[in-house]
Amino acid sequence: MATPSDRPLWARDGADWPHREASRFVAASNLTWHVQTFGRAGAPALLLLHGTGAATHSWRGLAPLLAEHVFVVAPDLPGHGFSDPLPPARLSLPGMAAAIGDLLDHLEIAPEIAVGHSAGAALLARLCLDGRISPRHLVALNGALTPFPGLAAVLFPSLARMLFLNRVTPKIFAWTADRPAVERLIRGTGSRLDAEGLDLYRRLFRCPGHVAGALGMMANWDLAALDRALPRLTVPTTLVVGGNDRAIAPETAFALQNRLPRARVDLLRNLGHLAHEEAPGAVAEIIRRLVPPPVET
């Protein structure tokens, strides 16, 4: 496991963090969380959960657009960004979802809309299935809701587990996370980010503790169990798909649509796995259609 000094430091790595003024640190579920909030308290609450390897910076373009209509809550997931890591015994998908549920209870937030990118969508589905949240609508942005196809379903988690248990791996990854390497990694997902976006990912990837947090998720999650439970997900769900996504095949969402009781697909052409960072306005428009109208007084 990474030592505290391996973690991103707020005084150093967060000195010019996007929307720093929206940040605060919250103690819940035996962790200290970095949480950003946007908009007017009392407006309908919208929860944003980023994906593996990211942090709240992933919402730097989208959150302010949504805050014109809702109260946005966006935490760094455990072990990511500036939030504490979970102990190994709590690193499973249900364990991490339970920790997020505890955070929401502490904040007294009951999201009316829940939006998750990639692994963040899996967490939201688990929270709904476990009765920790009951949103009006769930939005999965290139959601990682099903196992990898074929042999990869077995090999990928096993490889991640091996890398996670090797304490040297996160340090090696961090040492090699220069600008060209990060750009190749992002382009490998089918997305193209601006210089600021690439530099923010590079800043995180150069911290071995952040890398260990991402590997810990991949090593300990059982997406097959979630996949079996998904037909019980009754929350209306929008599956937003980037047509150029190379991390999660777009056709996965169309197949999943047929298995979920109340799901529909929104296809965003010419965008990749990080579609919400590439074109936050297009994603905001999809989500804004789901916001309940204001109550007239």
C-alpha positions as CSV (number, residue, x, y, z in Angstrom):
1,M,0.0,0.0,0.0
2,A,1.1,3.6,-0.6
3,T,2.4,5.6,2.2
4,P,0.8,9.0,3.0
5,S,3.7,10.8,1.4
6,D,2.9,9.1,-1.9
7,R,-0.6,10.8,-2.0
8,P,-1.3,14.0,-3.9
9,L,-0.8,16.9,-1.5
10,W,-3.4,19.7,-1.4
11,A,-0.9,22.4,-0.6
12,R,1.3,21.4,-3.6
13,D,-0.8,19.5,-6.2
14,G,-4.0,21.3,-5.3
15,A,-2.6,24.9,-5.3
16,D,-4.2,25.7,-8.6
17,W,-6.8,22.9,-8.7
18,P,-9.8,23.6,-11.0
19,H,-12.5,25.3,-9.0
20,R,-10.5,25.2,-5.8
21,E,-12.9,27.6,-4.3
22,A,-15.6,24.9,-4.5
23,S,-13.5,22.4,-2.5
24,R,-13.8,21.3,1.1
25,F,-12.6,18.3,3.1
26,V,-15.1,16.1,4.9
27,A,-14.7,13.3,7.4
28,A,-17.0,10.4,6.9
29,S,-16.8,6.6,6.9
30,N,-13.4,6.8,8.6
31,L,-12.0,8.7,5.7
32,T,-11.2,12.3,4.8
33,W,-12.8,13.1,1.5
34,H,-12.1,15.9,-1.0
35,V,-15.5,17.2,-2.1
36,Q,-16.5,20.0,-4.5
37,T,-19.9,21.6,-4.5
38,F,-21.4,23.9,-7.0
39,G,-24.7,25.8,-7.3
40,R,-27.4,26.8,-4.8
41,A,-28.0,24.7,-1.7
42,G,-31.7,23.7,-1.7
43,A,-31.8,23.1,-5.5
44,P,-32.3,19.5,-6.6
45,A,-29.1,17.6,-5.8
46,L,-27.0,16.0,-8.6
47,L,-24.2,13.6,-7.7
48,L,-21.1,13.3,-10.0
49,L,-18.8,10.3,-9.6
50,H,-15.6,10.2,-11.7
51,G,-14.0,7.1,-13.1
52,T,-10.9,5.1,-12.3
53,G,-7.7,7.1,-12.3
54,A,-9.5,10.5,-12.4
55,A,-10.6,13.0,-9.8
56,T,-12.9,16.0,-9.5
57,H,-10.9,17.8,-12.2
58,S,-12.7,15.5,-14.7
59,W,-15.8,17.7,-14.1
60,R,-14.1,21.1,-14.5
61,G,-16.1,21.9,-17.6
62,L,-19.3,20.1,-16.9
63,A,-20.0,20.9,-13.2
64,P,-20.4,24.7,-13.7
65,L,-22.8,24.2,-16.6
66,L,-25.0,21.9,-14.5
67,A,-24.8,24.2,-11.4
68,E,-27.0,26.7,-13.3
69,H,-29.9,24.3,-12.6
70,V,-29.0,22.0,-9.7
71,F,-26.8,21.7,-6.6
72,V,-23.8,19.6,-7.7
73,V,-21.8,17.4,-5.4
74,A,-18.6,15.8,-6.7
75,P,-16.2,13.9,-4.4
76,D,-12.8,12.4,-5.2
77,L,-13.3,8.6,-4.9
78,P,-11.4,6.8,-2.2
79,G,-7.7,6.6,-3.0
80,H,-8.1,9.1,-5.8
81,G,-7.0,12.7,-5.9
82,F,-7.1,14.1,-2.5
83,S,-9.4,11.6,-0.8
84,D,-8.0,9.0,1.6
85,P,-7.7,5.4,0.4
86,L,-9.9,2.6,1.8
87,P,-8.3,-0.3,3.6
88,P,-8.0,-3.5,1.6
89,A,-11.0,-5.1,3.2
90,R,-13.3,-2.4,1.9
91,L,-12.0,-2.1,-1.6
92,S,-14.7,-4.2,-3.2
93,L,-17.4,-2.5,-5.3
94,P,-20.0,-2.9,-2.5
95,G,-17.5,-1.7,0.0
96,M,-16.6,1.4,-1.9
97,A,-20.3,2.1,-2.7
98,A,-21.1,1.8,1.1
99,A,-18.4,4.4,1.9
100,I,-19.9,6.8,-0.7
101,G,-23.3,6.1,0.8
102,D,-21.9,7.1,4.3
103,L,-20.5,10.3,2.8
104,L,-23.8,11.2,1.3
105,D,-25.6,10.5,4.6
106,H,-23.0,12.7,6.4
107,L,-23.6,15.5,3.9
108,E,-27.4,15.0,4.1
109,I,-27.5,14.7,0.3
110,A,-30.2,12.6,-1.5
111,P,-29.4,13.0,-5.2
112,E,-32.3,13.4,-7.5
113,I,-30.0,12.8,-10.5
114,A,-26.8,10.6,-10.3
115,V,-24.2,10.8,-13.0
116,G,-21.2,8.5,-13.2
117,H,-18.4,8.2,-15.6
118,S,-17.0,4.7,-16.4
119,A,-16.4,3.0,-13.0
120,G,-18.3,5.8,-11.3
121,A,-21.4,4.5,-13.1
122,A,-20.9,1.1,-11.6
123,L,-20.7,2.6,-8.2
124,L,-24.0,4.4,-8.7
125,A,-25.7,1.3,-10.0
126,R,-24.5,-0.5,-6.8
127,L,-25.7,2.3,-4.6
128,C,-29.1,2.1,-6.2
129,L,-29.3,-1.7,-6.0
130,D,-28.3,-1.6,-2.4
131,G,-30.9,1.0,-1.6
132,R,-28.4,3.7,-0.5
133,I,-29.7,6.2,-3.1
134,S,-33.0,6.5,-5.0
135,P,-32.5,9.1,-7.7
136,R,-35.1,10.1,-10.3
137,H,-32.6,9.3,-13.0
138,L,-29.2,7.6,-13.4
139,V,-26.8,8.7,-16.1
140,A,-23.9,6.5,-17.1
141,L,-21.2,8.2,-19.2
142,N,-19.4,5.5,-21.0
143,G,-20.3,3.3,-18.0
144,A,-18.2,0.3,-17.0
145,L,-21.2,-1.7,-16.0
146,T,-20.3,-5.1,-17.4
147,P,-17.2,-7.4,-17.3
148,F,-14.6,-7.2,-20.1
149,P,-15.4,-9.6,-22.9
150,G,-14.0,-13.1,-23.2
151,L,-10.7,-14.0,-21.6
152,A,-10.0,-10.4,-20.6
153,A,-12.7,-10.7,-17.9
154,V,-10.4,-13.2,-16.1
155,L,-7.0,-11.8,-17.1
156,F,-7.5,-8.1,-16.5
157,P,-8.6,-8.2,-12.9
158,S,-5.9,-10.8,-12.1
159,L,-3.2,-8.6,-13.7
160,A,-4.5,-5.5,-11.8
161,R,-4.4,-7.5,-8.6
162,M,-0.8,-8.6,-9.2
163,L,0.3,-5.0,-10.0
164,F,-1.6,-3.7,-6.9
165,L,0.1,-6.1,-4.6
166,N,3.5,-5.2,-6.0
167,R,4.5,-2.0,-4.1
168,V,7.0,-1.0,-6.7
169,T,4.5,-0.9,-9.6
170,P,2.8,2.5,-8.7
171,K,6.2,4.1,-8.3
172,I,7.4,2.9,-11.7
173,F,4.2,4.1,-13.3
174,A,4.6,7.5,-11.6
175,W,8.3,7.8,-12.7
176,T,7.4,7.2,-16.3
177,A,4.3,9.5,-16.4
178,D,5.7,12.3,-18.5
179,R,3.6,14.4,-20.8
180,P,3.9,12.2,-24.0
181,A,3.1,9.1,-22.0
182,V,0.0,10.6,-20.5
183,E,-1.1,11.9,-23.9
184,R,-0.7,8.4,-25.4
185,L,-2.7,6.9,-22.6
186,I,-5.6,9.4,-23.1
187,R,-5.6,9.0,-26.8
188,G,-5.7,5.2,-26.3
189,T,-9.2,5.8,-24.8
190,G,-10.4,7.5,-28.0
191,S,-10.3,11.0,-26.5
192,R,-8.3,14.1,-27.1
193,L,-7.8,16.6,-24.3
194,D,-6.4,20.1,-24.2
195,A,-3.1,20.9,-22.5
196,E,-4.7,21.7,-19.2
197,G,-6.5,18.3,-19.1
198,L,-3.4,16.4,-19.9
199,D,-1.4,18.2,-17.3
200,L,-4.0,17.5,-14.6
201,Y,-3.9,13.8,-15.3
202,R,-0.1,13.9,-15.4
203,R,-0.1,15.6,-12.0
204,L,-2.1,12.8,-10.5
205,F,-0.3,10.0,-12.3
206,R,3.0,11.2,-10.9
207,C,1.8,10.4,-7.4
208,P,2.2,6.6,-6.7
209,G,-0.6,6.7,-4.1
210,H,-3.1,7.9,-6.7
211,V,-1.9,5.1,-9.1
212,A,-2.3,2.6,-6.3
213,G,-5.9,3.8,-5.6
214,A,-6.8,3.1,-9.3
215,L,-5.1,-0.3,-9.3
216,G,-6.9,-1.2,-6.0
217,M,-10.3,-0.6,-7.6
218,M,-9.5,-2.7,-10.7
219,A,-8.0,-5.5,-8.6
220,N,-10.9,-5.9,-6.1
221,W,-14.0,-5.2,-8.1
222,D,-16.3,-8.0,-9.3
223,L,-18.2,-6.6,-12.3
224,A,-19.7,-10.1,-13.0
225,A,-21.7,-9.9,-9.8
226,L,-23.0,-6.4,-10.7
227,D,-23.8,-7.6,-14.2
228,R,-26.0,-10.3,-12.8
229,A,-27.8,-7.8,-10.6
230,L,-28.4,-5.1,-13.3
231,P,-31.8,-6.4,-14.4
232,R,-33.1,-5.4,-11.0
233,L,-32.1,-1.8,-11.6
234,T,-35.4,-0.1,-12.0
235,V,-34.1,3.5,-11.9
236,P,-34.6,5.2,-15.3
237,T,-31.2,5.2,-16.9
238,T,-29.6,7.1,-19.7
239,L,-26.5,5.4,-21.2
240,V,-24.4,8.2,-22.8
241,V,-21.9,6.7,-25.3
242,G,-18.9,8.2,-27.0
243,G,-18.9,6.8,-30.5
244,N,-15.1,6.7,-30.5
245,D,-14.7,5.1,-27.1
246,R,-11.8,2.6,-27.2
247,A,-11.9,1.7,-23.5
248,I,-15.5,0.4,-23.5
249,A,-17.0,-0.7,-26.8
250,P,-20.0,1.5,-27.7
251,E,-22.0,-1.6,-28.7
252,T,-21.9,-2.7,-25.0
253,A,-24.4,0.1,-24.1
254,F,-26.8,-1.0,-26.8
255,A,-26.7,-4.6,-25.6
256,L,-27.2,-3.4,-22.0
257,Q,-30.2,-1.3,-23.0
258,N,-32.1,-4.5,-23.8
259,R,-31.4,-5.9,-20.4
260,L,-32.3,-2.9,-18.2
261,P,-36.0,-2.3,-17.6
262,R,-35.9,1.5,-18.1
263,A,-32.9,2.4,-20.2
264,R,-32.1,4.4,-23.3
265,V,-28.9,5.2,-25.2
266,D,-27.6,8.6,-26.2
267,L,-24.8,8.4,-28.8
268,L,-22.3,11.2,-29.0
269,R,-20.4,10.8,-32.3
270,N,-16.7,11.6,-32.7
271,L,-16.1,11.6,-28.9
272,G,-14.1,9.1,-26.9
273,H,-14.2,7.6,-23.4
274,L,-13.7,11.1,-21.8
275,A,-16.6,12.6,-23.8
276,H,-17.7,14.8,-20.9
277,E,-14.2,16.4,-20.8
278,E,-14.0,16.8,-24.6
279,A,-17.5,18.3,-25.0
280,P,-19.0,19.2,-21.6
281,G,-21.7,21.3,-23.3
282,A,-23.1,18.4,-25.2
283,V,-23.2,16.2,-22.1
284,A,-24.7,19.0,-20.0
285,E,-27.5,19.3,-22.5
286,I,-28.4,15.6,-22.2
287,I,-28.4,15.9,-18.4
288,R,-30.3,19.2,-18.2
289,R,-33.3,17.5,-19.9
290,L,-33.6,15.3,-16.9
291,V,-33.6,18.0,-14.3
292,P,-37.0,18.3,-12.7
293,P,-38.7,21.7,-13.2
294,P,-38.5,24.2,-10.4
295,V,-41.3,24.2,-7.9
296,E,-43.4,27.4,-8.2
297,T,-44.1,29.1,-4.9
